[in-house]
C-alpha cells in the first residue's frame, strides 16, 4: 500500500487541501504479501501525474476558510492522527481517524489513510472496507484500486486482486504499477505467460520499476527449474540473472539498499546453481 506520506503528496498534486504534512507510518510501499518468494511491490519514488481525477466531494478551489465547523474539526483530528503516526502511536492515530470520519464521512483521504493504518495493524478486512468506501467517493482514482488489490493479494484472493489491478489499469494505463502488481497475481495462479506479459508491459511503461524486473526474474527462475533440458534451463537462468542485476541497480539508484542487496544475493545464488542434467528415459 502507499505510505501516508505518498498519500499526502497525492492530495497536494490533485488539489486536496491538507493543513499539515507529517511523516508517514513507514517508508514501505506495496510490500509483498509473501516475502519468502522474494516478490516485491516496491515503487519508484515518483509523484502522481496531475491528470488523476480529484475527489468528487472536494473541488479543486476549496479553501480552508470555506470548511464548515464539523469539517474543520475533522481536519484537526486528521492532523492529530498524522502527528501520532510520526510518534508511532498507531492506536491513538486510529482513534483520531475514527473521530474525523464521524465528523466528515465523505473525507476520501481519511478512509485511505485509515485503511493504510488498519492494514499496518493487521486488520485487513477493515482496510478493504475503508478502501472500498474511498472508491465509492472517487471511483476514478486508480491508486486506491491498487491498494485494495494488494490487500486481496495478501489474503490470498488473487482473482479479486487481479480484478482491482485491471480496474486500475483501465482507469490509468499510463502508469506501470497496475501491470506490475497484476503480473505477480497471475504468477500466483500459475499463469506464468500472462505474468510475464504484464511485467513486460510495466517495464515498457516505466523502465524504473525495479520490482517488475525482480518479479520477472523470479518467474524466469521458476520456469528454468521446471525444465530438464539443460540448454533451455540455462537460457531462462540467464534472463533471470539479467533481470536481478537490473533490479539491483535500480533499487540502489532509488536508495533502497536492502532490496538492492537482496536482488544481488539472489543473482549470485542463481549463478552458483547447477544447471539440471538432461534426463535419460
N, C-alpha and C positions, 0 to 999 in steps of 0.2 A: 504494500500500500504506500501511497505517497505520504511522506512525512508532513507534519503540520507546518513546518517552515515552507515547504513547497506549496501547500495549500494557501498560505498567506501570499506567496508570490503570485499564485494563480489569481487570487482575488484582486490583487493590485493590477494585474495585466488586463483583466476583463472588466474592471471598473467598479468593483465592490469596495466600499469604504470600510476599512478596519481602523480602529483607533490606534492600536499598537501592534508591533510585530516582534514577539519574543521567541526564543529558541524552541525548536520542535521537541517531540518526545525523544527522538533519536535520529541518527544520521542514516539509518537503514531505509531503503526504499524497495518495495516489491520483493521482499525477501522470499526465498524459495520455501514452499511448504514441505520439501523433503531434502534436507541438507545432505543426507547420506548419498544421494545420487549426483551430487555436485552440480545440480541445476541452479541456475541463477536468474533472478529477475532484476538485476541492478539496472539503473537507468543513468545515462549521461546527465551531467548537471546542466540542464537547459531549462529555460522558462517556456511556458506555453505560448503558442502563437496567438496573436491578438484577434484572430478571427474566430476563436472559440466563442460559443454562444454565452451571453451573460445570463445570470439567474433571472427568470421571468418576473420574480417578485421584487427585484431590486434594479430600478432603472439606472442607467449609467450616470444620470445627472443628480442622483440622490446626494444630498449633503448631510453631514452630521446634524446640523441645526434643524433639519426638517423631520428628524425622527420623533415619534410620539414618546411620551414619558415611558411607556412599557418597553418600547424598542430601545430607548436609551438605557434603561435598567438592564435589559437583556445584553446589550453591548458591554455593560460594566461586568456582568458575570462572565461573559466570554473572555474579556481581558484578564479577569482574575484567574480564569482557567489556564490561560497561556502562562501567566506568572507561576502558577503552581506546577505546571508541566516543567518549566525551567528548573524548578526546585525538586523535581521527581516526586511531587506529591500527587500521584495519579488518582487516588481515591478522592482527594479534595477537588481536583480538576473535574472529575466525573460529576460530582455534586453540582459544581458551578455550571457545567454544560446542561445538566438536568434543569436547573433553575432558569437558565437562559432560554431553553426551548419551551418551557412552560409559559414564559412571558411572550415569546415570539416563535410560535410553532411553524412559521414559514421561513425560518432562517436556514437556507440551504447549507451554508458553510458550518453552521452549528451542528447539523446532522453529519456532515462529512468529518468534521473534527472529532465528534463523539464516536463515530464509527471507527475511526482510526484508533482512538483510545480504548474502545471496547475490545478491539482485536488485540491490542497490546496487553490487555488484562485477561485475555483468554476467552472472552465472551464473543465467539464467532457468530452465533446466531443473532446476537444483539447488533453486531457490526453489520451483518447483512440487512437487518431491519432498518438501520439508520441509512445505509447507502441506498436502499430502496426508496425511503422517504425523500432523500436528496434527489434521486432520479425523478420522482413524481413531481418535484418542484422545478426541475430543469432536465427534461429528458434528452436534451441535445448536448449535454456536457459529457464528452466521450470518456474522460478520465475516471468518472465515477463508476462507469461500467467495468473498467479495468480493475479498479479497486475491489468491486464486488466479485468480479471473476476470480481474483486472487484468493478471496476467502473461500469460494466454492472449491477452488483448486486445493487449498489447504485441507479442506474437509473431505477430499477425495471424490467430489462430484464433478468429474471432468467434463461431462456433457453440458452441465449448467455453466461451467467456466467458459467453454467454447462458445456457447450462446452469447454470453456477455462480451467476450472479446470480439466476436463477429459484429455485434452491435456497435462496439467502439470503432471498429474498422469502417463500418458503413457511414458512421457519423463523421469520422475524421481520418480518412485513409492516408493523409499526407504524413502521418507520424508512424514510426515502425513499432511502437510498443504493443499495439494490439496483435500484430502479426507475430512478434517475438513471444509473447505470452501464450498465444493460441498454439504456436508450434510446440511448446512444452506440453500443453494439454493433449494435443494429438499424439505426441510420443508416449504419454502415459497410457493412452488407449491402444498402443501398439501400431498406430498409423504413422510409420516412420517416413514414408514418402510425402504425406501431407505435412508432416512436421518439418521436413527439410525444405519443402516449398515455401512454407510460412517464414522460416528463418532466413531463407534466401531473400525473400521479399523485404523482411525487416532490415537486412543489411543493405539491400539496394536502396531503400528509402533513407536509411540513416547508417552510414558506414562506421559511425562511432559507437554502435550498440555492442559493447563488449560481451554482454550476456548472451546475445544471439550467436556470436562466434563460439563461446564456451559451450552452449547447449547443442549447437550443431556438431561441435567436436565430440560431444558425448554420444550423439546418435551415430556418427561415423564409427566410433569405437565399438558401440554395441553391434553394429552391422558387421564389423570385422570379426568380432568374437563369434558370430553365428556361422561364419563361413569356414569350411575346412580346406578350401583351396588356398594355398599359401600366397600365391601371387595376388589374388583378389583381396584377401585379408590385408596384405601389406599395402595395397592401394588405398583401402579405407583408413588404415592407421596413418598413412602419410597425410591424407586430407585432415584427419583429426589433429595431427601434430601441428599442421599449419594453422588450424583454427585456434588451438590452445595458445600458440605463440602470439597470434594477433590479439587474442583476448587479454593476454598478459600485458602486452604493450599498451592497449587502450585503457585497461584498468589502472595501470601505472600513470598514464598521462592524466587520468581523471582523479588522481590522488587516492585511489582505492588500493593501497599497497597490499593489504591482506588478500584480497581477491586476486591481485596480480601474482602474488607468490603462490597461491593455491593453484592457479592455472599453470604456472611453471612446473610445480611439483607433479601435476597430472601428466604434463607433457613429458617430463623426464621419466616417470614411471612407465609411460607407454613406450618410449624409446627402448627401454630395457626389457619389455615384454617379448618373449619368444613368439615368432610367427607360427601359427599352428601347422603341423606337418600334414601333408596330404594323406587322407585316409585310404587304406587299401582294403577293398571289399573282396 
